[in-house]
Amino acid sequence: MGLLSKEVGVIDIISILLGIAVGIIAGYFVRKNIYESKIGQANSEADRIIKQAEDDSKRIHKEKLLEAQEEIHKLRTESERENKERRSDLQKYERRVIQKEEILDKKLQNLEQKETSLGDKLKNVARKEEEVEAIKNQQLEKLESISGITSDKAKEIILTNAERDVRREMSIMIKEIESQAKEEADKKSREIIGYAIQKCAADHVAETTVTVVNLPNDEMKGRIIGREGRNIRTLETLTGIDLIIDDTPEAVILSGFDPIRREVARIALEKLIADGRIHPARIEEMVDKARKEVDSIIKEYGEQAAFETGVHGLHPELVKLLGRLNYRTSYGQNVLKHSIEVAHIAGIMAAEIGADIKLAKRAGLLHDIGKAVDHEMEGTHVEIGMDLLKRYKESKEVIHAMSTHHGDYEPQTIEAVLVTAADAISAARPGARRETLEAYIRRLEKLEEIANSYEGVDKSFAIQAGREIRIMVKPENVSDEDIHLLARDMTKRIEDELEYPGQIKVSIIRETRAIEYAK
């Protein structure tokens, strides 16, 4: 019974499975029929869409073809109209050209007729010129026979007399113009400049750079040198200055091109001598202290200069650069004191003529600022100064006013002219600058050489330290009128060939002496 029940269960399961399989297969065929019917519908729909698209494309093709034909017809019509217009224009141009050709032909005929008549006239003119030339030659021969001189000689005499008269009139005119201009300009300029210098009253005594350090005794030299020269090498390396220790009693010479480094070395060496402890570590400490002290002194000098001239609002770096100018000299003149003096003179002259006083003072104080670093940078001190002022946001008016003081740029403002004049006054006053003996002698010799190169000069003497030259001329060769032209020519040549501070006065002396001896 157990086996029979198991077989019945299996048969049921098989029958169930067969039923399921039959259902699946039936469902499959049903779905297949559905899908096939849908595919058929889709194919028929696709065929319909394709047929409709073809019909639409044919219709659109026909429409576009018609539009193209209409456009072509329109373009053809327009082109024909334009061609007609152009043909009509060409016909008009052709008629005009034909008319102009006819006019030109008529003018050519007239010109040929005129040329023919002109040729006849030219022949008559040439014949008459020959007659006039013959008459002229006859008259010249008669004049030469009457006067006893040739025409060339007479021409030379006339030109000589005319040249002498013109030179005399030129000399008189130049003398009158110069005297009139000097009377008007010199009076006013002397008043302004004299008042400015008198009111400024700057201290003209400038300190010289100290390059010699005194020692308490000669034994200190050995301590400065140190064992195997280590002390002196350390000091030279840290300061960049050469120490010259020679047979000079109780003195050490500091040698270097940079005045600030030389000042640092001097202060450091004096501190070491006063302290007595001289070794590399102590030297390094003293040099560092000396640098800080010099930086502080430089800043104080700059602030004092700005305060003294009343120039405020300067960039701190410009104040330091002003202080550095205290250790810079130009022809023996302290540049910082020179800058202060220029600021005062420019400000006073600006007040006299109604110009901008603050601008004149500011530009005058900063006009040589480039000299503070001109040994460290390439270029002239004017260009360096302009770059520095641009970097520290100074105004264009100040930069322009300081840039013209050596003639590198043309002055465009009154303040620029005042700064240039103040710079020349400060540099050219007696005692402001010194120059080497050789350069001084060469300048005097060149001055006398220029004067002696002129014809009619007897003697020349350079006096007043080269600021005046007196010239004695031969009275039989140079007239009173000629000396004015000679002085003018000589001043122009001196300006072109010589370099000098201030101005040079040219004095020409002509005298006639009558000498007899009573016996």
ZAMARFI-132083 format. One record per residue (C-alpha): residue number from 0; residue in three letters; x, y negated, z. Coordinates in Angstrom, 1 decimal, padded with zeros to 4 digits. Last residue first. Layout:
% residues N
SITE resi resn     c1     c2     c3
SITE  NUM  ALA      X      Y      Z
...
% end
This chain:
% residues 519
SITE resi resn     c1     c2     c3
SITE  518  LYS  114.0 -166.3 -027.1
SITE  517  ALA  110.3 -165.7 -026.5
SITE  516  TYR  109.3 -162.2 -027.4
SITE  515  GLU  106.0 -161.3 -029.1
SITE  514  ILE  103.4 -158.6 -028.4
SITE  513  ALA  099.8 -158.5 -029.7
SITE  512  ARG  097.9 -155.6 -028.2
SITE  511  THR  094.8 -153.8 -029.6
SITE  510  GLU  092.9 -151.5 -027.4
SITE  509  ARG  090.9 -148.3 -027.9
SITE  508  ILE  089.9 -146.1 -024.9
SITE  507  ILE  087.8 -143.0 -025.2
SITE  506  SER  086.2 -141.6 -022.0
SITE  505  VAL  084.7 -138.1 -022.1
SITE  504  LYS  083.0 -137.1 -018.8
SITE  503  ILE  082.8 -133.4 -018.1
SITE  502  GLN  079.7 -131.9 -016.4
SITE  501  GLY  078.8 -129.4 -013.7
SITE  500  PRO  080.7 -126.1 -013.6
SITE  499  TYR  082.9 -125.3 -016.6
SITE  498  GLU  082.9 -122.9 -019.6
SITE  497  LEU  084.6 -124.4 -022.7
SITE  496  GLU  084.2 -123.9 -026.5
SITE  495  ASP  080.7 -125.0 -027.3
SITE  494  GLU  080.3 -127.7 -024.7
SITE  493  ILE  083.8 -129.1 -025.4
SITE  492  ARG  083.0 -129.2 -029.1
SITE  491  LYS  079.8 -131.1 -028.6
SITE  490  THR  081.5 -133.6 -026.2
SITE  489  MET  084.3 -134.2 -028.9
SITE  488  ASP  081.8 -134.9 -031.6
SITE  487  ARG  079.9 -137.4 -029.5
SITE  486  ALA  083.1 -139.1 -028.4
SITE  485  LEU  084.4 -139.4 -032.0
SITE  484  LEU  081.1 -140.8 -033.2
SITE  483  HIS  081.2 -143.5 -030.5
SITE  482  ILE  084.9 -144.1 -031.2
SITE  481  ASP  084.2 -144.8 -034.9
SITE  480  GLU  082.4 -148.1 -034.3
SITE  479  ASP  085.3 -149.7 -032.5
SITE  478  SER  087.6 -148.6 -035.3
SITE  477  VAL  090.0 -145.6 -035.3
SITE  476  ASN  093.2 -145.5 -037.4
SITE  475  GLU  094.8 -148.9 -036.7
SITE  474  PRO  093.6 -148.8 -033.0
SITE  473  LYS  095.4 -145.5 -032.3
SITE  472  VAL  093.3 -143.7 -029.7
SITE  471  MET  093.8 -143.2 -026.0
SITE  470  ILE  091.7 -140.4 -024.5
SITE  469  ARG  090.5 -140.1 -020.9
SITE  468  ILE  089.2 -136.7 -019.8
SITE  467  GLU  086.9 -136.3 -016.8
SITE  466  ARG  085.7 -133.4 -014.7
SITE  465  GLY  089.0 -131.5 -015.1
SITE  464  ALA  090.1 -132.0 -011.5
SITE  463  GLN  089.3 -135.8 -011.7
SITE  462  ILE  091.7 -136.2 -014.6
SITE  461  ALA  092.5 -134.6 -018.0
SITE  460  PHE  094.7 -137.1 -019.9
SITE  459  SER  094.8 -137.6 -023.7
SITE  458  LYS  097.3 -139.4 -025.9
SITE  457  ASP  097.4 -140.9 -029.4
SITE  456  VAL  094.2 -139.6 -031.0
SITE  455  GLY  093.7 -140.8 -034.6
SITE  454  GLU  092.9 -137.4 -036.0
SITE  453  TYR  091.3 -135.0 -033.5
SITE  452  SER  093.2 -132.0 -032.2
SITE  451  ASN  094.5 -133.9 -029.2
SITE  450  ALA  091.1 -133.9 -027.5
SITE  449  ILE  090.6 -130.1 -027.9
SITE  448  GLU  094.2 -129.5 -026.6
SITE  447  GLU  093.6 -131.7 -023.6
SITE  446  LEU  090.5 -129.7 -022.6
SITE  445  LYS  092.3 -126.4 -023.3
SITE  444  GLU  095.2 -127.5 -021.0
SITE  443  LEU  092.8 -128.5 -018.2
SITE  442  ARG  090.9 -125.2 -018.5
SITE  441  ARG  094.1 -123.1 -018.5
SITE  440  ILE  095.3 -125.0 -015.4
SITE  439  TYR  092.2 -124.2 -013.5
SITE  438  ALA  092.1 -120.6 -014.6
SITE  437  GLU  095.7 -120.2 -013.5
SITE  436  LEU  095.1 -121.9 -010.1
SITE  435  THR  092.2 -119.6 -009.3
SITE  434  GLU  088.8 -121.3 -008.8
SITE  433  ARG  087.2 -123.0 -005.9
SITE  432  ARG  083.6 -123.8 -005.4
SITE  431  ALA  081.5 -126.3 -003.4
SITE  430  GLY  084.3 -128.7 -002.6
SITE  429  PRO  083.0 -131.5 -004.8
SITE  428  ARG  079.4 -130.8 -006.0
SITE  427  ALA  079.1 -128.6 -009.0
SITE  426  ALA  077.5 -125.5 -007.5
SITE  425  SER  074.8 -127.3 -005.5
SITE  424  ILE  074.0 -129.7 -008.3
SITE  423  ALA  073.9 -127.0 -010.9
SITE  422  ASP  071.6 -124.8 -008.8
SITE  421  ALA  069.3 -127.8 -008.0
SITE  420  ALA  069.1 -128.6 -011.8
SITE  419  THR  068.1 -125.0 -012.6
SITE  418  VAL  065.6 -124.8 -009.8
SITE  417  LEU  064.1 -128.1 -010.9
SITE  416  VAL  063.8 -126.9 -014.5
SITE  415  ALA  062.0 -123.8 -013.3
SITE  414  GLU  059.7 -125.9 -011.1
SITE  413  ILE  058.7 -128.0 -014.1
SITE  412  THR  057.4 -125.0 -015.9
SITE  411  GLN  058.3 -123.2 -019.2
SITE  410  PRO  062.0 -122.9 -018.8
SITE  409  GLU  063.7 -121.0 -021.7
SITE  408  TYR  065.3 -117.8 -020.6
SITE  407  ASP  069.0 -116.8 -020.1
SITE  406  GLY  069.9 -120.5 -019.4
SITE  405  HIS  071.6 -119.8 -016.1
SITE  404  HIS  068.8 -121.0 -013.8
SITE  403  THR  066.0 -119.7 -016.1
SITE  402  SER  065.1 -116.5 -014.2
SITE  401  MET  064.4 -118.2 -010.9
SITE  400  ALA  061.4 -120.2 -012.1
SITE  399  HIS  060.0 -117.2 -014.1
SITE  398  ILE  060.1 -114.9 -011.1
SITE  397  VAL  058.5 -117.5 -008.9
SITE  396  GLU  055.7 -118.2 -011.4
SITE  395  LYS  055.1 -114.5 -012.0
SITE  394  SER  054.4 -114.0 -008.3
SITE  393  GLU  056.5 -111.8 -006.0
SITE  392  LYS  055.3 -108.2 -005.6
SITE  391  TYR  058.4 -106.5 -004.1
SITE  390  ARG  059.3 -104.5 -007.2
SITE  389  LYS  058.8 -107.6 -009.5
SITE  388  LEU  061.1 -109.6 -007.2
SITE  387  LEU  063.8 -106.8 -007.4
SITE  386  ASP  063.5 -106.5 -011.2
SITE  385  MET  063.9 -110.3 -011.6
SITE  384  GLY  066.9 -110.3 -009.3
SITE  383  ILE  068.6 -107.5 -011.3
SITE  382  GLU  068.0 -109.4 -014.5
SITE  381  VAL  069.4 -112.6 -013.1
SITE  380  HIS  072.3 -110.8 -011.3
SITE  379  THR  073.4 -109.5 -014.7
SITE  378  GLY  073.1 -105.7 -015.4
SITE  377  GLU  074.1 -102.5 -013.8
SITE  376  MET  073.4 -101.8 -010.1
SITE  375  GLU  075.7 -101.4 -007.0
SITE  374  HIS  077.9 -104.4 -007.4
SITE  373  ASP  074.9 -106.6 -008.4
SITE  372  VAL  073.2 -105.7 -005.0
SITE  371  ALA  073.1 -108.9 -003.1
SITE  370  LYS  073.9 -110.9 -006.3
SITE  369  GLY  070.4 -110.2 -007.5
SITE  368  ILE  068.9 -112.5 -004.8
SITE  367  ASP  070.5 -115.5 -006.6
SITE  366  HIS  067.3 -117.4 -007.4
SITE  365  LEU  065.5 -116.3 -004.2
SITE  364  LEU  065.9 -119.5 -002.2
SITE  363  GLY  065.4 -121.7 -005.2
SITE  362  ALA  062.3 -119.8 -006.3
SITE  361  ARG  060.7 -120.1 -002.9
SITE  360  LYS  061.6 -123.8 -002.6
SITE  359  ALA  060.3 -124.7 -006.0
SITE  358  LEU  057.1 -122.7 -005.4
SITE  357  LYS  056.5 -124.3 -002.1
SITE  356  ILE  057.1 -127.8 -003.4
SITE  355  ASP  054.8 -127.5 -006.4
SITE  354  ALA  055.6 -130.7 -008.5
SITE  353  GLY  054.8 -134.3 -007.7
SITE  352  ILE  058.0 -135.9 -009.0
SITE  351  GLU  059.6 -136.7 -005.6
SITE  350  ALA  058.2 -133.7 -003.8
SITE  349  ALA  059.6 -131.4 -006.5
SITE  348  MET  063.0 -133.1 -006.1
SITE  347  ILE  062.9 -132.5 -002.3
SITE  346  GLY  061.9 -128.8 -002.8
SITE  345  ALA  064.6 -128.2 -005.4
SITE  344  ILE  067.3 -129.7 -003.2
SITE  343  HIS  066.2 -127.7 -000.1
SITE  342  ALA  065.9 -124.4 -002.0
SITE  341  VAL  069.3 -125.0 -003.7
SITE  340  GLU  070.9 -125.6 -000.3
SITE  339  ILE  069.4 -122.4  001.1
SITE  338  SER  070.7 -120.5 -001.9
SITE  337  HIS  074.2 -122.0 -001.6
SITE  336  LYS  074.3 -121.1  002.1
SITE  335  LEU  073.4 -117.6  001.2
SITE  334  VAL  075.9 -117.5 -001.7
SITE  333  ASN  078.9 -118.7  000.4
SITE  332  GLN  081.0 -120.5 -002.1
SITE  331  GLY  084.6 -119.2 -002.8
SITE  330  TYR  084.0 -118.9 -006.6
SITE  329  SER  080.9 -116.9 -005.7
SITE  328  THR  080.8 -115.4 -002.2
SITE  327  ARG  078.8 -112.5 -000.8
SITE  326  TYR  078.7 -111.7  003.0
SITE  325  ASN  075.9 -114.2  003.7
SITE  324  LEU  074.1 -112.8  000.6
SITE  323  ARG  073.4 -109.6  002.6
SITE  322  GLY  070.9 -111.7  004.8
SITE  321  LEU  068.9 -112.5  001.7
SITE  320  LEU  068.8 -108.8  000.8
SITE  319  LYS  067.4 -108.1  004.3
SITE  318  VAL  064.7 -110.7  003.9
SITE  317  LEU  063.8 -109.3  000.4
SITE  316  GLU  063.4 -105.9  002.1
SITE  315  PRO  061.1 -107.4  004.7
SITE  314  HIS  058.8 -108.8  001.9
SITE  313  LEU  058.7 -112.6  002.1
SITE  312  GLY  055.5 -114.2  003.5
SITE  311  HIS  057.1 -117.5  004.5
SITE  310  VAL  059.6 -119.9  002.9
SITE  309  GLY  060.1 -122.9  005.3
SITE  308  THR  063.7 -123.4  004.2
SITE  307  GLU  065.2 -122.9  007.7
SITE  306  PHE  062.7 -120.1  008.6
SITE  305  ALA  063.6 -118.1  005.4
SITE  304  ALA  067.3 -118.6  006.0
SITE  303  GLN  067.0 -117.6  009.7
SITE  302  GLU  065.0 -114.5  008.8
SITE  301  GLY  067.7 -113.5  006.3
SITE  300  TYR  070.6 -114.2  008.7
SITE  299  GLU  068.8 -112.2  011.4
SITE  298  LYS  068.3 -109.2  009.1
SITE  297  ILE  072.0 -109.2  008.2
SITE  296  ILE  073.0 -109.4  011.8
SITE  295  SER  070.7 -106.5  012.7
SITE  294  ASP  072.1 -104.5  009.8
SITE  293  VAL  075.7 -105.4  010.9
SITE  292  GLU  074.9 -104.2  014.5
SITE  291  LYS  073.5 -101.0  013.2
SITE  290  ARG  076.5 -100.4  011.0
SITE  289  ALA  078.9 -101.3  013.9
SITE  288  LYS  077.1 -098.8  016.2
SITE  287  ASP  077.6 -096.0  013.6
SITE  286  VAL  081.2 -097.0  013.1
SITE  285  MET  081.7 -096.9  016.9
SITE  284  GLU  080.3 -093.4  017.2
SITE  283  GLU  082.3 -092.0  014.3
SITE  282  ILE  085.5 -093.6  015.7
SITE  281  ARG  084.8 -092.0  019.1
SITE  280  ALA  084.5 -088.6  017.5
SITE  279  PRO  087.6 -089.1  015.4
SITE  278  HIS  089.8 -090.4  018.3
SITE  277  ILE  090.6 -093.8  019.6
SITE  276  ARG  089.8 -094.5  023.3
SITE  275  GLY  091.2 -098.1  023.9
SITE  274  ASP  087.7 -099.6  024.3
SITE  273  ALA  088.8 -103.1  023.0
SITE  272  ILE  090.8 -101.6  020.1
SITE  271  LEU  087.8 -099.3  019.3
SITE  270  LYS  085.4 -102.2  019.4
SITE  269  GLU  087.7 -104.3  017.1
SITE  268  LEU  088.0 -101.4  014.7
SITE  267  ALA  084.2 -100.9  014.5
SITE  266  ILE  083.6 -104.7  014.0
SITE  265  ARG  086.2 -104.9  011.2
SITE  264  ALA  085.1 -101.7  009.5
SITE  263  VAL  081.5 -102.8  009.4
SITE  262  GLU  082.6 -106.2  008.1
SITE  261  ARG  084.6 -104.5  005.3
SITE  260  ARG  081.6 -102.4  004.5
SITE  259  ILE  079.5 -105.6  004.2
SITE  258  PRO  082.2 -107.3  002.1
SITE  257  ASP  082.3 -104.5 -000.5
SITE  256  PHE  085.5 -104.8 -002.5
SITE  255  GLY  087.8 -103.3  000.1
SITE  254  SER  091.0 -103.9  002.0
SITE  253  LEU  091.3 -104.3  005.8
SITE  252  ILE  094.7 -105.6  007.0
SITE  251  VAL  096.0 -104.6  010.5
SITE  250  ALA  097.8 -107.1  012.6
SITE  249  GLU  100.2 -107.2  015.6
SITE  248  PRO  103.3 -108.0  013.6
SITE  247  THR  103.0 -107.4  009.8
SITE  246  ASP  105.3 -104.5  009.1
SITE  245  ASP  102.5 -102.5  007.4
SITE  244  ILE  099.2 -101.0  008.3
SITE  243  ILE  096.8 -101.3  005.4
SITE  242  LEU  093.4 -099.9  006.2
SITE  241  ASP  091.3 -099.0  003.1
SITE  240  ILE  087.5 -099.4  003.4
SITE  239  GLY  084.9 -096.7  002.6
SITE  238  THR  083.6 -097.0  006.2
SITE  237  LEU  083.4 -093.4  007.3
SITE  236  THR  086.2 -092.1  005.1
SITE  235  GLU  088.6 -094.9  006.0
SITE  234  LEU  088.0 -094.5  009.7
SITE  233  THR  088.4 -090.8  009.6
SITE  232  ARG  091.6 -091.1  007.6
SITE  231  ILE  093.0 -093.7  010.1
SITE  230  ASN  092.3 -091.4  013.0
SITE  229  ARG  093.6 -088.2  011.4
SITE  228  GLY  097.0 -089.7  010.4
SITE  227  GLU  099.1 -086.7  011.5
SITE  226  ARG  098.2 -087.6  015.1
SITE  225  GLY  096.6 -091.0  015.1
SITE  224  ILE  096.9 -093.9  012.7
SITE  223  ILE  095.0 -096.3  015.1
SITE  222  ARG  097.1 -095.0  018.0
SITE  221  GLY  100.3 -095.7  016.1
SITE  220  LYS  099.1 -099.2  015.3
SITE  219  MET  098.1 -099.9  018.9
SITE  218  GLU  101.8 -099.8  019.8
SITE  217  ASP  102.3 -103.0  017.9
SITE  216  ASN  100.5 -105.0  020.5
SITE  215  PRO  097.1 -106.7  021.3
SITE  214  LEU  096.1 -106.2  017.6
SITE  213  ASN  094.6 -108.8  015.3
SITE  212  VAL  092.2 -107.7  012.5
SITE  211  VAL  092.8 -109.2  009.1
SITE  210  THR  090.1 -109.2  006.4
SITE  209  VAL  087.8 -111.9  007.6
SITE  208  THR  085.4 -113.2  005.0
SITE  207  THR  085.4 -117.0  004.9
SITE  206  GLU  082.9 -119.0  006.8
SITE  205  ALA  081.2 -121.8  004.8
SITE  204  VAL  081.5 -125.5  005.5
SITE  203  HIS  079.1 -127.5  003.3
SITE  202  ASP  076.5 -128.1  006.0
SITE  201  ALA  073.4 -129.4  004.2
SITE  200  ALA  072.6 -133.1  004.1
SITE  199  CYS  069.3 -132.4  002.3
SITE  198  LYS  067.9 -136.0  002.5
SITE  197  GLN  071.0 -137.5  000.9
SITE  196  ILE  071.2 -134.8 -001.7
SITE  195  ALA  067.5 -135.2 -002.6
SITE  194  TYR  067.7 -139.0 -002.6
SITE  193  GLY  070.7 -139.0 -004.8
SITE  192  ILE  069.0 -136.5 -007.2
SITE  191  ILE  065.8 -138.5 -007.5
SITE  190  GLU  067.4 -141.9 -007.7
SITE  189  ARG  070.1 -140.8 -010.0
SITE  188  SER  067.5 -139.2 -012.3
SITE  187  LYS  065.4 -142.4 -012.4
SITE  186  LYS  068.3 -144.7 -013.2
SITE  185  ASP  070.0 -142.2 -015.5
SITE  184  ALA  066.9 -141.8 -017.7
SITE  183  GLU  066.0 -145.4 -018.5
SITE  182  GLU  069.5 -147.0 -018.8
SITE  181  LYS  070.9 -143.8 -020.3
SITE  180  ALA  068.2 -143.7 -023.0
SITE  179  GLN  068.8 -147.4 -023.9
SITE  178  SER  072.6 -146.9 -024.0
SITE  177  GLU  072.3 -143.8 -026.1
SITE  176  ILE  069.9 -145.3 -028.6
SITE  175  GLU  072.0 -148.5 -029.0
SITE  174  LYS  075.3 -146.6 -029.3
SITE  173  ILE  073.7 -144.1 -031.8
SITE  172  MET  072.4 -147.0 -033.9
SITE  171  ILE  075.7 -148.9 -033.8
SITE  170  SER  077.6 -145.7 -034.7
SITE  169  MET  075.2 -144.8 -037.5
SITE  168  GLU  075.3 -148.4 -038.9
SITE  167  ARG  079.1 -148.2 -039.0
SITE  166  ARG  079.1 -144.7 -040.5
SITE  165  VAL  076.6 -145.9 -043.2
SITE  164  ASP  078.7 -149.0 -044.0
SITE  163  ARG  081.9 -147.0 -044.2
SITE  162  GLU  080.2 -144.4 -046.4
SITE  161  ALA  078.8 -147.1 -048.7
SITE  160  ASN  082.2 -148.7 -049.0
SITE  159  THR  083.9 -145.4 -049.8
SITE  158  LEU  081.1 -144.5 -052.3
SITE  157  ILE  081.4 -147.9 -054.1
SITE  156  ILE  085.2 -147.6 -054.3
SITE  155  GLU  085.1 -144.0 -055.6
SITE  154  LYS  082.6 -145.1 -058.3
SITE  153  ALA  084.8 -147.9 -059.3
SITE  152  LYS  087.8 -145.6 -059.6
SITE  151  ASP  085.8 -143.2 -061.7
SITE  150  SER  084.5 -146.0 -063.9
SITE  149  THR  088.0 -147.2 -064.6
SITE  148  ILE  089.5 -150.5 -063.4
SITE  147  GLY  090.5 -153.7 -065.2
SITE  146  SER  087.2 -155.4 -064.6
SITE  145  ILE  086.6 -156.8 -068.2
SITE  144  SER  088.1 -153.8 -070.0
SITE  143  GLU  086.3 -151.4 -067.7
SITE  142  LEU  083.0 -153.3 -068.2
SITE  141  LYS  083.4 -153.4 -072.0
SITE  140  GLU  084.2 -149.6 -072.1
SITE  139  LEU  081.2 -148.9 -069.8
SITE  138  GLN  079.0 -151.0 -072.1
SITE  137  GLN  080.1 -149.1 -075.2
SITE  136  ASN  079.6 -145.8 -073.4
SITE  135  LYS  076.1 -146.8 -072.4
SITE  134  ILE  075.3 -147.8 -076.0
SITE  133  ALA  076.5 -144.5 -077.2
SITE  132  GLU  074.5 -142.7 -074.5
SITE  131  VAL  071.4 -144.7 -075.4
SITE  130  GLU  071.8 -143.8 -079.1
SITE  129  GLU  072.3 -140.1 -078.3
SITE  128  GLU  069.2 -140.3 -076.0
SITE  127  LYS  067.2 -141.9 -078.9
SITE  126  ARG  068.1 -139.0 -081.2
SITE  125  ALA  067.2 -136.5 -078.5
SITE  124  VAL  063.9 -138.2 -077.9
SITE  123  ASN  063.1 -138.3 -081.6
SITE  122  LYS  063.9 -134.6 -081.9
SITE  121  LEU  061.8 -134.0 -078.8
SITE  120  LYS  058.9 -135.8 -080.4
SITE  119  ASP  059.0 -133.7 -083.6
SITE  118  GLY  059.1 -130.6 -081.4
SITE  117  LEU  056.2 -131.9 -079.4
SITE  116  SER  054.1 -132.3 -082.6
SITE  115  THR  054.7 -128.7 -083.6
SITE  114  GLU  054.2 -127.5 -080.1
SITE  113  LYS  050.9 -129.4 -080.0
SITE  112  GLN  049.6 -127.8 -083.2
SITE  111  GLU  050.7 -124.4 -081.9
SITE  110  LEU  048.9 -125.2 -078.6
SITE  109  ASN  045.7 -126.1 -080.4
SITE  108  GLN  045.8 -122.9 -082.4
SITE  107  LEU  046.4 -121.0 -079.2
SITE  106  LYS  043.5 -122.8 -077.6
SITE  105  LYS  041.1 -121.8 -080.5
SITE  104  ASP  042.2 -118.2 -080.3
SITE  103  LEU  041.7 -118.3 -076.5
SITE  102  ILE  038.1 -119.6 -077.0
SITE  101  GLU  037.4 -116.9 -079.5
SITE  100  GLU  038.8 -114.3 -077.2
SITE   99  LYS  036.7 -115.6 -074.4
SITE   98  GLN  033.5 -115.3 -076.5
SITE   97  ILE  034.4 -111.8 -077.5
SITE   96  VAL  035.1 -110.9 -073.8
SITE   95  ARG  031.7 -112.4 -072.8
SITE   94  ARG  029.9 -110.5 -075.5
SITE   93  GLU  031.6 -107.3 -074.4
SITE   92  TYR  030.7 -108.0 -070.8
SITE   91  LYS  027.0 -108.4 -071.7
SITE   90  GLN  027.1 -105.2 -073.8
SITE   89  LEU  028.7 -103.4 -070.9
SITE   88  ASP  026.0 -104.7 -068.6
SITE   87  SER  023.3 -103.4 -071.0
SITE   86  ARG  025.0 -100.1 -071.2
SITE   85  ARG  025.2 -100.0 -067.4
SITE   84  GLU  021.5 -100.7 -067.0
SITE   83  LYS  020.6 -098.0 -069.6
SITE   82  ASN  022.9 -095.5 -067.9
SITE   81  GLU  021.3 -096.3 -064.6
SITE   80  ARG  017.8 -095.7 -066.0
SITE   79  GLU  018.9 -092.4 -067.6
SITE   78  SER  020.5 -091.4 -064.3
SITE   77  GLU  017.2 -092.2 -062.4
SITE   76  THR  015.1 -090.2 -064.9
SITE   75  ARG  017.4 -087.2 -064.8
SITE   74  LEU  017.4 -087.4 -061.0
SITE   73  LYS  013.6 -087.3 -060.9
SITE   72  HIS  013.4 -084.5 -063.4
SITE   71  ILE  016.0 -082.5 -061.4
SITE   70  GLU  014.0 -083.2 -058.2
SITE   69  GLU  010.7 -082.0 -059.9
SITE   68  GLN  012.4 -078.9 -061.1
SITE   67  ALA  013.9 -078.2 -057.7
SITE   66  GLU  010.4 -078.7 -056.1
SITE   65  LEU  008.9 -076.2 -058.6
SITE   64  LEU  011.6 -073.7 -057.9
SITE   63  LYS  011.1 -074.2 -054.2
SITE   62  GLU  007.4 -073.4 -054.5
SITE   61  LYS  008.0 -070.4 -056.8
SITE   60  HIS  010.5 -069.0 -054.4
SITE   59  ILE  008.2 -069.6 -051.5
SITE   58  ARG  005.4 -067.6 -053.2
SITE   57  LYS  007.8 -064.8 -054.1
SITE   56  SER  009.1 -064.8 -050.5
SITE   55  ASP  005.6 -064.7 -049.1
SITE   54  ASP  004.6 -061.8 -051.3
SITE   53  GLU  007.7 -059.9 -050.3
SITE   52  ALA  007.1 -060.7 -046.7
SITE   51  GLN  003.5 -059.4 -047.0
SITE   50  LYS  004.7 -056.2 -048.6
SITE   49  ILE  007.2 -055.7 -045.9
SITE   48  ILE  004.6 -056.4 -043.2
SITE   47  ARG  002.2 -053.9 -044.8
SITE   46  ASP  004.9 -051.3 -045.1
SITE   45  ALA  005.8 -051.8 -041.5
SITE   44  GLU  002.2 -051.5 -040.4
SITE   43  SER  001.8 -048.2 -042.4
SITE   42  ASN  005.0 -046.9 -040.8
SITE   41  ALA  003.8 -048.0 -037.4
SITE   40  GLN  000.4 -046.2 -037.9
SITE   39  GLY  002.2 -043.1 -039.0
SITE   38  ILE  004.5 -043.2 -036.1
SITE   37  LYS  001.5 -043.6 -033.8
SITE   36  SER -000.2 -040.6 -035.3
SITE   35  GLU  002.9 -038.6 -035.0
SITE   34  TYR  003.3 -039.7 -031.4
SITE   33  ILE -000.3 -038.6 -030.6
SITE   32  ASN  000.1 -035.3 -032.4
SITE   31  LYS  003.3 -034.7 -030.5
SITE   30  ARG  001.6 -035.6 -027.2
SITE   29  VAL -001.0 -032.9 -027.9
SITE   28  PHE  001.6 -030.4 -028.9
SITE   27  TYR  003.6 -031.0 -025.8
SITE   26  GLY  000.5 -030.9 -023.6
SITE   25  ALA -000.4 -027.4 -025.0
SITE   24  ILE  003.2 -026.2 -024.4
SITE   23  ILE  003.1 -027.5 -020.9
SITE   22  GLY -000.3 -026.0 -020.2
SITE   21  VAL  000.8 -022.6 -021.6
SITE   20  ALA  003.9 -022.7 -019.5
SITE   19  ILE  001.9 -023.5 -016.4
SITE   18  GLY -000.5 -020.7 -017.2
SITE   17  LEU  002.4 -018.3 -017.7
SITE   16  LEU  003.8 -019.4 -014.4
SITE   15  ILE  000.6 -018.7 -012.6
SITE   14  SER  000.3 -015.3 -014.4
SITE   13  ILE  003.8 -014.5 -013.3
SITE   12  ILE  003.0 -015.5 -009.7
SITE   11  ASP -000.1 -013.5 -009.7
SITE   10  ILE  001.7 -010.5 -011.2
SITE    9  VAL  004.4 -010.8 -008.5
SITE    8  GLY  001.7 -010.9 -005.7
SITE    7  VAL  000.0 -007.7 -007.2
SITE    6  GLU  003.3 -005.9 -007.3
SITE    5  LYS  003.9 -006.8 -003.5
SITE    4  SER  000.4 -005.5 -002.6
SITE    3  LEU  001.1 -002.3 -004.4
SITE    2  LEU  004.4 -001.7 -002.7
SITE    1  GLY  002.8 -002.3  000.8
SITE    0  MET  000.0  000.0  000.0
% end
